[in-house]
Amino acid sequence: MCESSAQDQPEIASQETPITFSSRVNLISVPVVVRDREGRAVGNLRKEDFQVFDKGKLQIITRFSVEKTEAPAGEPAAPDAPRGNAPTPIATQSSLPENYVAYLVDDVHLQRGDLLNTKQAMHRHLDVSLEPTSRAAIFTTSGVTLADFTVDRAKLHDAVNRLQPYTSGIDPQQDCPYISHYVADLLVNQKMYLDGRLFPDAQLDQIVNSGAEPVLTAAFQEAKACEKCSSQGKDNLTGLSICEEEYLTKLREAARLALTYGDHETSLGLGALRDIIRKLSIMPGNRNLLLVSPGFLLTGDHRANEYDLFERAIKANVVINTIDMRGLFTMVPGGAIDGQRYSSPNGATFLDQANQAAATQADDVLAELAYSTGGTFFHNDNDLKGGLNLLAARPEYVYVLGFSPQELKYDGAYHSLKVSLKVALNVALKVASKNSAGLTIQARRGYWAPKHAVDGDEAAKEEIQETVFSREEIHEIPVDLETEFFKTGDFQAELTVSAHLNVQALRFRKANDRNNDTLTVVTGLFDANGNYISGIERRVNMHLRDQTLATLESTGINMQENFKVAAPGRYVIRLVVRDAEGHTTTAKNGGVEIP
């Protein structure tokens, strides 16, 4: 830039734009919970006590914080209503809700009896679990939102009362033959019978007579027992009777129908998980998706969707916890887990075994969803209320480790993470306290690399976004935050957010006779439940002469943003300021309640 154009530059130029956010990866954040042998969270560790490995390579921890669950704070008292149109300052320092729990009840796969147990356990759990700093929502895999994020227990209990069994086109007590999703997948997709072909016409006699494939033979016998066939004669090609041909046709149709409905129900579950992850991704604080389910089958076509879920959850810092609501699970001899009774000895034996394998696979899916996102899988335990309490509770201490991956390749590859404590620490803890031995670590297990490089501006934008949707306060730049409002009608108000910034903490770059720096100021507005409403981004480009800089170092810089909001209501403000030259950031929370 030539000297004359530099002289013509305005000393301060400000541009304001509305902002929208999407979930992306930049600095890798790794929440970590360390527990002693009695299950208590350990809260006295330091950054140097931890090691983070990315694909086995030790990383440098550049950000470290300890989040401690505080005693619930009371709600701020409502201020006196403003008189006339004069703005009334509000000094409330409200913080964003700290913990978001989205309960996803799998009404598609839960049987009627298990759903009743689920409702009873959830009622008892909600009576004791919800803190003032937490927000909970209840969704179903069938696609119904029963309660959006709220702290109102009455609304949540009402939502639980409205849970109903999902009905599809398959009825195990009426359909004959009844073929489970698992058996249908074996017959149609995996094609594991008779040289890899399903019902090959040239070998139908083997299916009917040989018994070489027990599950297929048992399924055929169930189809045969459905109704009597009076047709006479044989098929000249296969040598089978017309009745046997009809039984096989009935079995084919039942298997393909079961697979169609089963895959659709799996798609409903995966789709509900994806939608809730997207909803949680813009919530501040801890993001906990609690899947309440007996598990379900993932056929080969669904595996890619499962991996996509892992990627979405990890990128959005959403932890999926899962609970098998069947509790201590046992098979009923001679009958399927869904109440179906079998007509043949082979059905009672081999189809029961298939159902047992299906139950194991369903549990494996719940375990995968939890462990791949840093969550916990609660199963094989009848204390369902205790399980819900465990999965929904935020540990007393959570360490958040941050690092920028070294030599990161932009290939979209999955990076496994491992968090460990240094050996010296373990020795020291064992000496200090007998209860400190046997520490366990719960941490995020991986992340997905971006598929392309980001430039400096894009990386800064992503860092700001991450900071806006965090509840952590950062004080690298001194900033005072104030709010005020005035009512513009019975149900509307104008909210003003003012920030006073200390210029002495900024780092300017000297060029010619100017002191250059750029501030990015983001003001985010959230409702009382932490739902993001809107935000404004302001870029302040400064090219200050020495005299102007000296003046601003004495007076500071004032910034102001205005929002139109509904009244009455309680709102939380999140202010983030980033200094481009100094690479420093401040984040503050504020709040206001409009009567």
ABEGO torsion letter per residue (X at the ends): XBAAAAAABBABBBBBBBBBBBBBBBBBBBBBBBBBAAGBBBAABBAAABBBBBGGBBBBBABBBBBBBBBBBBBBBBBBBBBEABBBBBABBBBBBABBBBBBBBAAABBAAAAAAAAAAAAAAAAAABBAABBBBBBBAAGBBABBBBABAAAAAAAAAABBBBBBABBAAABOBBBBAAAAAAAAAAGABGGGBBGBAAAAAAAAAAGABAAAAAAAAAAAAABBBABBEBBAAAGBBAAAAAAAAAAAAAAAAAAAAAAAAAAAAAAAAAAAAAAAAABBEBBBBBBBBAEBBBBAAAAAAAAAAAAAAAAAGBBBBBBBAAEBBBBBBGBBAAGBBBABAAAAAAAAAAAAAAAAAAAAAAAAAAAAAGBBBBBGBABAAAAAAAAABBBABBBBBBBBBBGBBBAGBBBBBBBBBBAAAAAAAAAABAAABGBBBBBBAEBBBBABBBBAAAAAAAAAAAAAABABBBAABBBBBBBBBBBAEAABBBBBBBBBBBAAABBBBBBEABBBBBBBBBBBBBBAAGBBABBBBBBBBBBBBAAAAAAAAAAEBBBBBBBBBBOBEBBBBBBBBBBAAAGBBBBBBBBBBBX
